Every structure is written in structure tokens, then in C-alpha cells.
């Protein structure tokens, strides 16, 4: 039989449930279905959670925070059978693994120190239970960053657009049950420190109920790639070498704009004074 079991999340009477649905053949459906729920252990092996029989083409398993927790990857296996004589039984069919918890999309990032913003989507695959109608009817995630395993530890190489994101209750769809977004930008530090990895962490802030209380979403690894640092020079009387290697002489007296960025608030002014004869010398600099 092709039962095609699928796990979907639902919110029933304020409780988060996982529903295993399957498609019995017609016009003569089997009499009973045996449904076995399991999850992946930390060692990557399946642990059985519950087994039962039902005449209905579905089965529920509650996420109670103890037997079935956030962060679990859950499976349901369905066997159809008809009591005899003779007794007939199909081979068990497994659903795809359903990850219950917070997902980040993408799961990891590789970005460059070019100032570009990268959108990171925070997605809850399970419904947000709403105990009341006040401001507590949401899950707030506290975001933080730190260095991840660099040889020379230092501050993280990334900056976030927000330190908190909120997941609000809503109907579940194919993409999830609640979503928020944050932008990630690489810090331009002008240091040739190679590609460094930073860790983005999310922690539920003052969660209510044991389902969210002890849950820690998986960290996101963000690898920041160095870009070559540009250099320009103004020296002696004065000679100027630009970022792209062109060479000029400037013997004027006064204050001049030496460099200005088109993409960020950065510019350098230089002041040149008479050094005698027909030359001028750098005597002051101002940088914004």
C-alpha cells in the first residue's frame, strides 16, 4: 500500500500537536492502522515514543515539553492491517523527518566585508500557543553574536540589525507557523585576518510554559571573508599615489579633499602649507 504518511503541526485547545496523516486506498480501506512515533536521539538513532492503533487515517502526538520536546526530529511509521482470518498486514511506511522548533534560513551564511546586508529568516515550525490576549502572546528571541573557534579570539565579525525578534501566533502553512527576519552585515575592520567564523545565537526570552522554557535553537555559523584593503598615499612635497596606483604631484597651498567614499560617510581632508621654493608640504589631516 502507498499510505504516504506526512507530519504537520496543529494547535488544538491551546496545545501544540503533531498530526500524522496518511492516505488509505479506496474503495476498500484496511480495518486498522498501527502508528509508531519516534524521534532522533543525540546519537542519530531513532527512539520510539509511542505506538497505538486507530481506524482513522490520522494520529496525534502532543508536544508536552518532556516526552516530545522542541528541537526533536520526529517520524511516524504507519502499518495497515486487517484482522483475519487470515490476518493481512502491509509493510511499515515512514514519514519524512519533521524538525519541531526554530529554523534559520539559510542555515549558514558566507559573506564578505563589502557592506552588503544579508537577510536571515527566523522560522518556527510549530504553532505559537497563545495563553492570553496580552503582549505575552508571542515568543521573543534574544539574538547575540560571538567569535567561533578562531585561532586568535576576538570580537565577532558580524553586526545584526536587531537584538531581538518576535514570533507572533498565526496559521501554519507549508513554510511554517511564524516567521521574522533580521539582517546580517560583515564588519569592515580593515584587518587582514583571513576568513573568520562567527556564531549567531537565539535564546527564548522569558518563555512561558515548559515547551519553550528549556529550548535552545541551533546556532547559525556565519563565515566572513576578507576583501583586499585599499591604500592611498600623500607624502613629501607632496606626491600622491591613488588607490588604483596612479601617481600625481600636488604643490598647491590650501585645504583639499584627498579621499571620499561614495557608499559610506567617510572622507579625508589634507592641509598643505608652503615649504619654500615651489613645493608644499602636508601639515594637517582630518578624517571623518
N, C-alpha and C positions, 0 to 999 in steps of 0.2 A: 504494500500500500504506500501511496505517496501522501503522508499526513502533513508534511511541511510545517512543523511547529515553529512559532515565532513568539518571542517575548516582547511585550510592550508594557510601559508603566501606566498606572492609573491612580487616581486619588478617590478613594471610597470612604465616605463618612469621616473625612479628615485624616485618613491613614493612607500611607503610601503602599501600594500593592503592585506586584508584578504579575502580569497575566500571560499565561502560556496558552496560545490559541493554535488550533490545528484544524485541518480540513478533512473530515472523514468522507470517503467516497459515497456516492449515491448511485442507484436508488436503495441499496441495501447496506446501510452503515453497520459497523460492528456493534456488539452489545455493550462493551465496556472499553475503557481506556485506562491504562496504567501510566501514571505520570511520576517521573522521578526528577526531583530538583537537586542540583548540585552546584558547587562553586569551585573556583580555582584556589588552591592553597598557596601559601608563600613559596612552596617548593615546586609549584606548577602542576600539581596533581589535583584531580577532581575529588572533592569531599561531598558525600551525599548529605543533603539537608533534610529531605522529606520525601516520602513515597506514599501514594494513595491511588485509589481507583475512582472513576467517575463515569457516568453515562453521557455527560455533557462534553462538547468539543472545546473545553477550556478548563483551566485550573489556575487558582490564585495562590500566591505566596506573599505574606506580608513582610515588609522591611521594618523590623521591630528594633533594629539597632543592636541586637545581641545575637540572635540566630542568623539573621541576614542583615549585613551592615553596608553602609556606604563604602565604596572602594572595592566591593566584590565584583568579580566577573561571574555571571550566573548563567547556567544552562538548564534547559528542561529536555528530558528524554521521554518520548511517548511510545507506548506499545499498545496496539489494538488487539483485543481478543474476544472470542465468542465461546461461551461455555457450551460444552458438548452434550451428549456425545456426538462426534468426537470433539474435543476442545481444539479450537483453532487460535493461533497466535501469530501476529506479524513480528518482523524484526524491529527492534527499537530504532527510532529516528531521533537524532539530536538537533536541537536548535543551534543557531549561531550564538556565540557568547555575547551576553548583554552586560556592558560595564555600567554599574549603578554609581553615579557620583558626578564629580565635576571634571569636565574635559576642557582642554585648551586646543584651539585650532588657529594655527598649526601647533603640533605637539612640541616642536622645537623650532628655533629660528637661527639663521646665519645671516648676519647683516654687516654693513661696512660703516666706517666712520665718515659718512657723507652727509649727515644731517637729515636723512630721509626718515619719515615716520612709518612704522610698520604696525598694522592693526592686528591685535591679538584678541580673539573672541573667547569669552568665558561662557561655557555652556553647562547647564545642569541637565542630566539625562533623566532625572526623576522629578516628579511634581514638588512644588514648594507648598507644604501644608500651611494653612492659614488659621491659627487658633483664634484670632480675633480680627477686628476691623481697624486696629490702630496701626501705628507706624512700625510695629514689630512684625507685621505680616510681610516679611521679606528675609532673605539671607544676605548679610553683608560680609564680603570677603576683604580682609586686610591684606594688602599686597606689600611685598618687600623684596629687596634685591641684595645679593651678596656675591662675592667672588667664589668661583667654583674650581678649586683644585689647581690654581696657578702655582708655578714654582716660587714666584715671589708674590705672596699675597698682597692685595691692595684693595682699594675701593672698587666696586663693581663698574663695569664699562658701559652700563645702560642706565637710561633715565625713563621714568614712566610718566604718562600724562595725568595719572591719578593714583592716590594711595589706597583707595577703596572703590569697590564696585558693588552694586546691589543687584540681587536676583529677585524679581518680583513674581508672584504667582500668576499663572496663565495656563491656557490649554496646551496639552502636549501635542506635538506634531512629529513628523519624520525627522526633523533636525534636533529636537529636544523639547524641554519643558520650560526653560527660562534661559535668557542669554543677556550678556552685557559685553562691552568691549573696552579695551584700553590700548593706547598707542605706546610703542616701544621705540626709543631712539638711541643710537650709539653715541656715547660721549666722545667728542672730538678732543683728545687730550694732547695731541701733538707729540706723543711719545712713541718711539719705535719699539713697541713691546710685543710685536707679533700678534697672532690670533689668541685672544683670551676668552674664556668661558665665564659667564655669569649665571647665577641661579635666580629665577623668579619664583617666589613662594606666595601661596594664597592660604589664608587661615580664616575659618569662620569666626566672626567677631560676635562674642556674647550669644552663642547659639542657644535656642530653646529646644528642649526635647533631646532625648539621648541619641536620636538618629544622627543629628549633626554635631553633638557635643564633642565626641571623640574622633571626629573625622578630619583627616589631613589630606587634601588633594595632592596629586603628584606634582613635583616641581617641573618647571619649564627650563630647559637649557637654552641659553642664548649665546651664540658664539659671535664675537665681534672681530672683524678682520681689519687690520691696519690699512690705511691708504698712505701712499708716499706723501711726506710733508714737504711743502714748497718752501723755498728760501729766496730772499732777495737781499741786496746789499747796497749800502751807500757809504763810501769810505774815502779817506784822504781829501782831495781838493775839489769837489767830491766826484768820485767815479761811481756810476750806478750800474748794477747788474740786475736785470729783472728776473721774475720767476721763470721765464722761458729762455733765459740765457742771453738776452740782448744786452749790449753794453753801451752806455751813454756817459757823457760828461755834462755836469751842470755847475757853471761858475757864477750863477746869479746870486744876489743877496736878497734875503727875504724869507718868508714862511711859505712852505709848499706842501701840497698833498702828495705824499710819497706812495701810498697804497690805500685802496678802498675795496671792500668786498661787495659784490652785487647781491649776495644771498643772506648776509647776516650783518648786524650792527658792529662792524669792525673797520677801523681806518687808522692810518699812521700819518702824522704831520711831522715835517722836519724843518728846523730853522737853520739857515746858513748865514754866516757873517763874513765880512771882508777879512781875508788873511794877508792882505798886502799883494802888491803886483796885480795880476789879473785873476787870482784864484779866490775861491771861497771855501770855507770850512764848516762842517757840521758843528753846531754849538748847542743844539737842543732838539729834543724829540718829544712828541706827545702821542700817546696811543689810546684809542677808545676800543 
